Amino acid sequence: MNVDDIVAERIEQARRKAAARKRAREELAEARRRGLAQRHAQKLRNLHPPTGNVPTSQQEQTADPAEPTAPVAEAMPTQHTKAAQTSTDRRSQ
């Protein structure tokens, strides 16, 4: 066997190996695209359920938009805000 034959054989092996890696990358990329498309479609289905399957709590919220809403929880005093107010009152005395 000639040195040129050995070099040509190694070059051919390297080409086959590179082609196999490229094919594997393409297959993985295609699988990833399919998976992401399925994930995106499922997310959209979860965000916008069909009108017949709207949960009762959402039906009540969307039943009458003119109806006043409940007060915001932040506006209601909590134990933490009461303690802060008490300490502020003590400092001012």
BELSULRA-V575160 format. One line per field, one symbol per residue. ss: DSSP state (H for helix, E for strand, - for the rest). phi: phi as a letter, one per 40 degrees, with the letter a starting at -180 (. if undefined). A space follows every 10 residues. Layout:
ss=???
phi=???
//
This chain:
ss=--HHHHHHHH HHHHHHHHHH HHHHHHHHHH HHHHHHHHHH HHHHHHH--- HHH--HHHHH HHH------- --HHH---HH HHHHHHHHHH HH-
phi=.ccccccccc cccccccccc cccccccccc cccccccccc cccccccbcd ccbcddcccc cccbcccccc cccccccbdc cccccccccc ccc
//
